[in-house]
Amino acid sequence: AFIVVIVSILWTMAAPLFVHNAQVISINQHRFDILLSLYVGLVCYVMGDLKSKVPFHAKLITWLVPWFLIWYSTEVKLVINLNLGSPYHPSWKQKGLTDSLYSDQFVIDFSYGLIATLMTFVATTYGSIITIFYFDPTGWRRLSWNGVLNIWVSAYFMLATSSGIPSFTEGGFPPAIPPIYPLNFVDLVDTHVRDIVMGLTSILAGLALDNFKIAPNSTGFVKYLVALSWVLLVVPKIYLFFDFKIV
C-alpha cells in the first residue's frame, strides 16, 4: 500500500505531461489510490488480529489483496494514460473525458475488467465478510467493524446504481449484469468517496482508541457514532433517488 501511494504521487506529479483528459482523471485517481491503499492496509491489519481465529482466510486475504492493489493501480493508470474509457467508470464518459466505455484493445479491456472485478469481490467482499463475521465488535472496536460494513454497503450500492457488473470487453464477454436502478454517475462517485472516507475514519479511530486504551469508559458513546454513520450513509442516497442536489 505504501509503494502504491508513492508511485501514485510520482505519477500525479508527471500529470502536466499527460493529455488534458488524463490530467483531469489523474487527480481523482490519485485520491482514490490513497483511499484504496489505506483501506487495504487497514484490512490486512485487521486480518493480523484474526489470524488465530481464521488462519487460512487471514493468510489468503493478506497475500492476495496487496497484489490485487498493485495490479489494479497499475492497470488503471495505463487506461488513463492511453486516454481510454472503462465501463467501471461511467462518470468519465458523462463528464466528457472519454468517448467510449471500452477501448479497441481486447487485452487491456479484459485485464482491467478482470482486476476491477477481483478488487470488488476479493478486497471488498471477501475481506469484509470475514471481518464482519469474526472481528470482535466490542467497545471502540465496534467503530472499526461498522466502518468496514459502511464501505461494503456503499460499494454494492455503487454496483446497483452505477456500473452494475459490466462485461470485460465490448463484445460482451462475460455477459454483463446491468445496474438495478441507474442514477447520476458523477453524484454517485462523490457520495461513494465520502462514504469511503467516513468508513476509513471509523476503522482507524476504532483501532486506535482500542489499542491505546483511550477513554475506555466512554465506549457507550459508540452506538451514537454508529447511528450517525448510517444517517450520513443513507440520507445522501435518498437525495440521489429523488434527484435532489446535495450541497
C-alpha positions as a printed NumPy array, in Angstrom:
array([[  0.   ,   0.   ,   0.   ],
       [  2.873,   2.368,   0.821],
       [  4.558,   1.658,  -2.524],
       [  1.297,   2.258,  -4.405],
       [  0.872,   5.659,  -2.715],
       [  4.461,   6.71 ,  -3.536],
       [  4.077,   5.634,  -7.176],
       [  0.737,   7.479,  -7.349],
       [  2.361,  10.669,  -6.029],
       [  5.135,  10.474,  -8.641],
       [  2.597,   9.685, -11.373],
       [  0.436,  12.651, -10.39 ],
       [  3.489,  14.948, -10.373],
       [  4.003,  13.949, -14.016],
       [  0.365,  14.782, -14.874],
       [  1.247,  18.064, -16.693],
       [  2.835,  15.859, -19.36 ],
       [ -0.437,  13.986, -19.957],
       [ -3.18 ,  14.899, -22.411],
       [ -5.84 ,  17.164, -20.876],
       [ -8.414,  14.461, -20.136],
       [ -5.815,  12.251, -18.469],
       [ -4.681,  15.202, -16.34 ],
       [ -8.211,  15.689, -15.011],
       [ -8.791,  11.997, -14.292],
       [ -5.346,  11.52 , -12.736],
       [ -6.107,  13.914,  -9.867],
       [ -9.232,  11.959,  -8.918],
       [ -7.442,   8.645,  -9.357],
       [ -4.625,   9.785,  -7.069],
       [ -7.194,  10.495,  -4.371],
       [ -8.69 ,   7.042,  -4.86 ],
       [ -5.231,   5.405,  -4.817],
       [ -4.656,   6.864,  -1.357],
       [ -8.073,   5.781,  -0.062],
       [ -7.79 ,   2.279,  -1.53 ],
       [ -4.25 ,   1.831,  -0.201],
       [ -5.341,   2.896,   3.277],
       [ -8.3  ,   0.51 ,   3.104],
       [ -6.08 ,  -2.402,   2.041],
       [ -3.586,  -1.585,   4.798],
       [ -6.317,  -1.499,   7.444],
       [ -7.95 ,  -4.713,   6.184],
       [ -4.602,  -6.506,   6.346],
       [ -4.056,  -5.13 ,   9.866],
       [ -7.445,  -6.495,  10.927],
       [ -6.56 ,  -9.85 ,   9.357],
       [ -3.49 ,  -9.91 ,  11.603],
       [ -5.875,  -9.614,  14.537],
       [ -7.94 , -12.514,  13.159],
       [ -5.105, -14.9  ,  12.241],
       [ -5.66 , -17.024,  15.342],
       [ -9.406, -17.379,  14.61 ],
       [ -9.353, -17.87 ,  10.846],
       [ -5.714, -18.504,   9.842],
       [ -6.493, -19.698,   6.312],
       [ -8.679, -16.718,   5.408],
       [ -6.323, -14.24 ,   7.083],
       [ -3.284, -15.556,   5.194],
       [ -5.114, -15.716,   1.867],
       [ -6.506, -12.18 ,   2.136],
       [ -3.221, -10.629,   3.273],
       [ -1.407, -12.33 ,   0.398],
       [ -3.91 , -11.679,  -2.386],
       [ -5.19 ,  -8.184,  -1.625],
       [ -1.833,  -6.315,  -1.808],
       [ -1.061,  -7.923,  -5.171],
       [ -4.508,  -7.042,  -6.461],
       [ -3.963,  -3.453,  -5.287],
       [ -0.69 ,  -3.195,  -7.235],
       [ -2.255,  -4.752, -10.337],
       [ -5.347,  -2.526, -10.179],
       [ -3.472,   0.732,  -9.561],
       [ -1.074,  -0.026, -12.422],
       [ -3.823,  -1.059, -14.817],
       [ -5.995,   1.994, -14.187],
       [ -3.022,   4.295, -14.832],
       [ -2.434,   2.533, -18.149],
       [ -6.076,   3.06 , -19.14 ],
       [ -5.92 ,   6.739, -18.151],
       [ -2.622,   7.454, -19.916],
       [ -3.816,   5.8  , -23.105],
       [ -6.922,   8.024, -22.899],
       [ -9.245,   5.023, -22.915],
       [-12.634,   4.526, -21.3  ],
       [-13.876,   1.927, -18.857],
       [-17.361,   0.572, -18.105],
       [-16.335,   0.589, -14.437],
       [-16.019,   4.381, -14.608],
       [-19.123,   5.623, -16.461],
       [-18.677,   9.059, -14.858],
       [-15.615,   9.612, -17.11 ],
       [-17.838,   9.437, -20.179],
       [-20.593,  11.506, -18.533],
       [-18.036,  14.266, -17.878],
       [-16.866,  14.103, -21.498],
       [-13.4  ,  12.848, -20.536],
       [-13.631,   9.718, -22.705],
       [-15.514,   8.929, -25.908],
       [-16.317,   5.303, -25.153],
       [-16.685,   2.902, -22.248],
       [-14.309,   0.496, -23.984],
       [-11.088,   0.702, -25.956],
       [-10.32 ,  -1.183, -29.147],
       [ -7.725,  -3.241, -27.248],
       [ -9.127,  -6.599, -26.134],
       [ -6.231,  -7.397, -23.792],
       [ -6.481,  -4.059, -21.961],
       [-10.261,  -4.221, -21.665],
       [-10.193,  -7.805, -20.433],
       [ -7.348,  -7.401, -17.944],
       [ -8.797,  -4.198, -16.476],
       [-12.261,  -5.732, -16.195],
       [-10.764,  -8.781, -14.505],
       [ -8.786,  -6.873, -11.867],
       [-11.63 ,  -4.416, -11.197],
       [-13.878,  -7.398, -10.503],
       [-11.267,  -9.081,  -8.314],
       [-10.78 ,  -5.898,  -6.29 ],
       [-14.53 ,  -5.675,  -5.745],
       [-15.198,  -9.294,  -4.853],
       [-11.947, -10.102,  -3.033],
       [-10.616,  -6.897,  -1.49 ],
       [-14.042,  -5.55 ,  -0.582],
       [-16.4  ,  -8.521,  -0.302],
       [-14.181, -11.36 ,   0.938],
       [-12.262,  -9.189,   3.397],
       [-15.443,  -7.513,   4.606],
       [-17.342, -10.772,   5.168],
       [-14.502, -12.297,   7.192],
       [-14.229,  -9.103,   9.26 ],
       [-17.982,  -8.829,   9.836],
       [-18.308, -12.452,  10.99 ],
       [-15.113, -12.869,  13.009],
       [-13.907,  -9.459,  14.213],
       [-14.861,  -8.799,  17.844],
       [-17.128,  -5.687,  17.782],
       [-16.895,  -4.782,  21.45 ],
       [-16.083,  -1.355,  22.853],
       [-14.381,   1.014,  20.461],
       [-13.752,  -1.875,  18.044],
       [-17.389,  -1.652,  17.022],
       [-16.466,   1.577,  15.208],
       [-13.977,  -0.381,  13.087],
       [-16.435,  -3.21 ,  12.468],
       [-19.099,  -0.696,  11.425],
       [-16.65 ,   1.205,   9.193],
       [-15.968,  -1.97 ,   7.195],
       [-19.707,  -2.551,   6.862],
       [-20.264,   1.076,   5.75 ],
       [-17.72 ,   0.747,   2.937],
       [-19.075,  -2.628,   1.838],
       [-22.664,  -1.369,   1.653],
       [-21.566,   1.759,  -0.235],
       [-19.596,  -0.321,  -2.754],
       [-22.596,  -2.52 ,  -3.53 ],
       [-24.859,   0.497,  -3.745],
       [-22.49 ,   1.791,  -6.434],
       [-22.732,  -1.507,  -8.313],
       [-26.526,  -1.461,  -8.104],
       [-26.913,   2.144,  -9.281],
       [-23.864,   2.93 , -11.417],
       [-21.917,   0.351, -13.399],
       [-23.546,  -2.921, -12.408],
       [-21.139,  -5.73 , -13.25 ],
       [-20.14 ,  -4.84 , -16.809],
       [-18.701,  -7.121, -19.468],
       [-14.928,  -7.072, -19.534],
       [-14.925,  -6.462, -23.281],
       [-17.071,  -4.593, -25.769],
       [-18.007,  -7.914, -27.361],
       [-19.979,  -8.8  , -24.244],
       [-17.662, -11.288, -22.569],
       [-18.595, -12.287, -19.949],
       [-22.272, -11.268, -20.026],
       [-22.941,  -8.064, -18.128],
       [-25.235,  -7.67 , -15.129],
       [-26.773,  -4.199, -15.574],
       [-27.356,  -1.791, -12.679],
       [-30.689,  -2.251, -10.934],
       [-31.573,   1.419, -10.749],
       [-29.146,   3.744, -12.611],
       [-28.567,   7.162, -11.034],
       [-26.378,  10.158, -11.849],
       [-22.867,   8.739, -12.163],
       [-20.99 ,  11.893, -11.134],
       [-23.048,  12.421,  -7.975],
       [-22.681,   8.738,  -7.107],
       [-18.895,   8.942,  -7.202],
       [-18.864,  11.981,  -4.898],
       [-21.167,  10.212,  -2.434],
       [-19.136,   6.993,  -2.582],
       [-15.89 ,   8.839,  -1.851],
       [-17.463,  10.461,   1.214],
       [-18.65 ,   7.028,   2.362],
       [-15.142,   5.597,   1.991],
       [-13.588,   8.48 ,   3.935],
       [-16.163,   8.06 ,   6.7  ],
       [-15.648,   4.288,   6.805],
       [-11.856,   4.543,   6.879],
       [-12.032,   7.163,   9.631],
       [-14.239,   4.828,  11.679],
       [-11.93 ,   1.846,  11.158],
       [ -8.82 ,   3.831,  12.071],
       [-10.431,   5.561,  15.054],
       [-11.831,   2.334,  16.463],
       [ -8.487,   0.516,  16.224],
       [ -6.541,   3.438,  17.674],
       [ -8.915,   4.061,  20.585],
       [ -8.977,   0.353,  21.442],
       [ -5.239,  -0.329,  21.077],
       [ -4.164,   2.719,  23.08 ],
       [ -6.916,   2.255,  25.669],
       [ -8.171,   5.802,  25.158],
       [-11.315,   6.724,  27.117],
       [-12.237,   3.079,  27.847],
       [-15.19 ,   4.214,  29.953],
       [-16.728,   6.131,  27.036],
       [-17.426,   3.166,  24.781],
       [-21.185,   3.546,  25.346],
       [-20.914,   6.544,  23.04 ],
       [-20.114,   4.202,  20.166],
       [-23.757,   3.371,  19.428],
       [-24.466,   7.043,  18.712],
       [-21.484,   7.301,  16.361],
       [-22.616,   4.132,  14.579],
       [-26.143,   5.51 ,  14.196],
       [-24.753,   8.811,  12.889],
       [-22.648,   6.976,  10.303],
       [-25.736,   5.239,   8.903],
       [-27.64 ,   8.504,   8.731],
       [-24.735,  10.049,   6.789],
       [-24.607,   6.974,   4.551],
       [-28.326,   6.644,   3.784],
       [-29.608,  10.238,   3.587],
       [-27.435,  11.316,   0.593],
       [-28.618,   8.24 ,  -1.297],
       [-32.24 ,   9.182,  -0.681],
       [-31.403,  12.592,  -2.126],
       [-29.911,  10.878,  -5.197],
       [-33.004,   8.726,  -5.7  ],
       [-35.197,  11.839,  -5.739],
       [-32.612,  13.785,  -7.797],
       [-32.093,  16.452,  -5.159],
       [-28.812,  18.356,  -5.243],
       [-26.596,  17.761,  -2.237],
       [-24.808,  20.926,  -1.168]])
